[in-house]
């Protein structure tokens, strides 16, 4: 049932074409020294950003494009899709009004002209209010479930609504689809609980339908509230990224608020109190508290507390009731060592002022962690979720040091073989990738990097000697990208590891630097912050001269994957840079055939559990291709019942019938952890023990000869 409901979730929230906007965090940050010669046209902040973006794209990007009418048309198409990808706000006349600027957006960027952007904002605000009134009106009364209409979930197959009547029809169809889905889920829940099922026309149907509509109204109210809270700066970021997006998928402008979040992603750290907040009606409530964080140590803040006011130190408290969670977070977050005072309402109704001194909060799930696998505990396992590094403080954690530490711990326990898990690792720091690859061989180049118009440069392992030279298996999937691909490719080229996973990894072979626009603006402009620009300035290549761009890293042993029939990766994004090659930095002897790889591939082909995954992948693709959904109650239920019956064969698809022994990296490690982390580790071990891919990785690495 999990995979069936996952499909429904994807169909409702993530329409097929939106994949292109779901980009992994792939940036590689370094200091970018630029010198601009320009005159600030005004003190307008947005105009300065436009000027900086124009200069960076035309003068620094790895593959600059002429800023002309052809680019303008590309930007227009990109912006319209970003602005209203599901075509649920803009009318045909709005699109025509915006298209009047189809050949003028290049001029707008060059001259920092905000006319088009202001027009788009005015149109959006108007249509947003109209759409809000529409869904509220439509959901106020029972919907028609006897209709023979169908809803097209793929917006690429739908035009923009021609007029107000067509827009109302869209929202009616869309909401009917949503409510039908909710009614079906309620029907399943009733059946599971042994309650009387309801059908169209039954006495209890009206009440069930009302509950479903009310729930849908609640969800849309919350969504529209969050959308309403988007500031002009957020929309301006969307507009700027229409320009950056047509250069390549990874060049991106970050408004100040998004810049801060990006840096948190990169470092695995933030400065704040260490509490997770969530929206609860008009209140912001404490959802969880990070063990060891500032508020945990202070001891007075509790899960469930409602935050009423926020004060910066001794300043006057600000009432934040009714404020979005995003805004509240920006007020609660702050520099290490500063004080924030929270006025909260406790569960018993009393109010209390809680002073908290902000500190560094480490996001533990970001960091490398290890375990021992197998009855004898001689196989080590290290999971690296991302390549993290703090470019501003060398004393903070970085992934290369952490992975080295985990290897040393496992070696001390008699590790004979190692599994290094890079599944879903979207990348991060290039230097960190070089350092991690160097942990597994003595010396030599790890990756080659080319800047446009310059010679190819090799990045060599900076530390002599290898930390681990025994059997090594690297696990990858389609989400393994960027810096992760550098490591996997280098270890494959040097014949230091076996790569196991999907047919290929993500396929990102470009390097980005982060340009701080405040620094670029210099002393000429005081209205800051301006945000940052992540800019593609280089491409990287394997030491063999090959590339991971679009091609990814091909696995030595291919494992079936549930989503293997659904296009994914760099090659599916808009405007990816092309594949090319450079001269080899190292010449390798042809690799000898490894019999255990052939045996593994045959074992996978004969494994009925992997056969089920192949079947599911084909079934999922067939389901995804069915984008036209009936809005007739009977037809919809029949369709869903049939799909559920087909999906039952795929329950627990990724859980192996065989279980692995998974234990702490060293005896007594449990005693070094607090109760929250012990619980987290226990849950992690349980998931690993039935991971079908880890099970096969274990069989492969056990067949590798000891070195």
Secondary structure, 3 states (H helix, E strand, C coil): CHHHHHHHHHHHHCCHHHHHHCCCCCCCCCCCCCCCCCCCCCCCHHHHHHHHHHHHHHHCCCCCCCCCHHHHHHHHHHHHHHHCCCCCCCCHHHHHHHHCCCCCHHHHHHHCCCHHHHHHHHHHHHHHHHHHHHHHHHCCCCCCCCCCCEEECCHHHCCCCCCHHHHHHHHHHHHHHHHHHHHHHHHHHHHHCCCCCCCCCCCCHHHHHHHHHHHHHHHHHHHHHHHHCCCHHHHHHHHHHHHHHCCCCCCEEECHHHHHHHHHHHHCEEEECCEEEEEECCEEEEEEECCCCHHHHHCCCCCCCEEEEEEECCCCCEECCCCCHHHHHHHHCCCCCCEEEEEEECCCCCEEEEEEECEEEECHHHCCEEEEECCCCCEEEEECCCECCCCCCCCCCCHHHHHHHHHHHHHHCCCCEEEEECCCCCCECHHHHHHHHHHHCCCCEEEEEEECCCCCEEEECCCCCCCCCCEEEEEECCCCCCHHHHHHHHHHHCCCCEEEECCECCCCCEEEEEEEHHHHHHHHCCCCCCCEEEEEEEEEECCCCCCCCCCCCECCEECCCCCCCCCCCHHHCCCCCCCCCCCCCCCCCCCCCCHHHHHHHHHHHHCHHHHHHHHHHHHHHHHHHCCEEECCHHHHHHHHHHHHHHHHHHCCCCECCCCCCEECCCCCHHHHCCHHHHHHHHHHHHHHHCEHHHHHHHHHHHHCCCC
